Amino acid sequence: MKIIIERPGVPTVKLNVDVMTQSGTLSRQKSAVFILPGGPGADLSLYQKYASLREISDVIFHDPRGCGQSGRGELSACNMDNYIDDVEAIRQHLGLDKIVVIGKSYGSMCALGYALRYPHAVQKLVLSAGAPSYRFLAKAKKNLQRLGTPEQINAAKKLWTGSFANNEELLYYFCVTNNLYSVKALTQPETFDLAQKARQFSYDVLNEGFKHEFWHFDYEHELRRVLCPTLILAGRKDWITDVELSEFMATRIPYSQLQIFENASHAMEADVPNAYFKALIDFVGQK
């Protein structure tokens, strides 16, 4: 479905929203789970494995503004503030009360921001491969210098500066750095369709985030205000959102639990799919 988002001072857009249920309609007897894509720039199609949560809940996917089949308006409007408020607009449009918010990577940062801005609307929160502030970048750069090859370090320059010229350059980045994001990519590279992944990203929205967004967002001093049950998931070998960031959040979010997957990097869904999705299903289904 397409939902029109209108707010004063923000370009009006149509957001692409996909609601997955067992019955075909939203059930008020089940939890409603929102999946927040990462990137920035990723569309909902990258997260279809999360449809397994349909066994216990209704699942709501969306393409953030500027991504996938959603409209964009001005590129500068594709930012974290609007991402957060767009999720709230979708919740209200669907007539939902409290929701379970699951964010992955950049989506986790937006999920954290959502829980802080709209605490009354959050039943549970999942922060997967996330970070509480812009400070994650400094750690990621150090990790890359320690772990990366010269080719990987050079390819990442376009990421740090938000200067991909097109999706072909983004594809090259994914190809070069794939084994940094996934442990499984070291032994089973053929299982990753990186060309398809590049098509599921809006490179210019990714650029916008790395040029502007990631240099100033900071929720570190607000973490104690997150009072909903929170599951924090991290891969021990994650180079870009280092496990230390998840450990930091777990010490400060009052009702949080931390699960670290030892043989996983950023792409936990690919590296340890059974354990990862079991953790999600157990947490969402827990009364």
C-alpha positions, 0 to 999 in steps of 0.5 A, a space after each residue: 500500500 502507499 501512505 501519503 505522509 504530510 507534515 508542515 515544513 517537510 516534503 509530502 511523499 508517498 511511502 511504500 508499506 507492506 503489511 504481512 499477516 497470517 490472516 490477510 488483515 491486521 489482528 488486534 490480538 497480535 503484536 505489530 512488529 515494525 522492521 526498520 531498514 538500515 543503510 541509510 538507503 536500504 529498501 524493505 526487500 533486503 529484510 524479507 527474512 524477517 517475515 518469519 516473525 509472521 508466525 507470532 505477530 503482524 509484520 509491517 515493512 516500509 521503504 524509507 523515503 527516497 528508498 525502494 518504491 517510496 517517494 523522496 521529495 528533497 534528498 535533504 529530507 531523507 534524514 533520521 528525524 524524518 525517518 523517525 516521524 515517518 514511522 510514527 505516521 505509519 503507525 497512526 495511519 494503521 490505527 495501531 497502539 503500541 508496536 514492537 520496533 526492530 531496527 537493523 544497523 542504521 535502522 537500529 539507530 532510528 529505532 532508538 530515536 523512535 523509542 526516545 521520541 515516542 515512548 508511549 508507542 513502543 511495546 518492545 524494542 530491538 537494537 540489532 547491530 546498532 550504535 547510540 551516537 556518531 562516535 561509532 564512526 571513529 571505532 569503525 575506521 580503526 577496525 578497518 585499518 586493523 582488519 581491512 586490506 588496502 583495497 578495502 580501506 581505499 573502497 571505504 573512502 567513498 563510504 566515509 565521505 558519502 561520495 558514491 557516484 552511482 549504484 555501480 560504485 556501491 556494488 564495487 564497495 559491496 564486492 570488495 568489503 563483503 567478507 568484512 560484513 559477514 563471516 560466512 562470506 569468507 567460505 560461501 561467497 557465492 551465497 551473496 547476490 551483491 548485484 541484487 543488494 546494490 539494486 536494493 539500495 539508494 546510493 544517494 540516500 546513503 551518501 546523504 547519511 554519511 555526509 551529514 547524519 552520521 556526524 552529529 546524532 547522539 543518544 548516549 546521554 538519553 539511554 536511561 530514558 528507554 524504559 521498554 523491554 529492549 533486546 540488543 543483538 550484536 556480532 562479535 566480529 562486527 567491524 562497523 558497529 563494534 560490539 562495544 557499542 552494544 555492550 555500552 547500550 546494555 549497561 545504560 538501558 534499564 530493561 535491556 538484555 544483550 545477546 552476542 553471536 560469537 561467530 558473526 559480523 554485521 550480517 547476523 541474519 546470514 552468519 547465524 540465521 537460526 540463532 538470530 531469528 530464534 532470539 527475535 521470535 523468543 523476545 517478541 513472543 515473550 509475555 
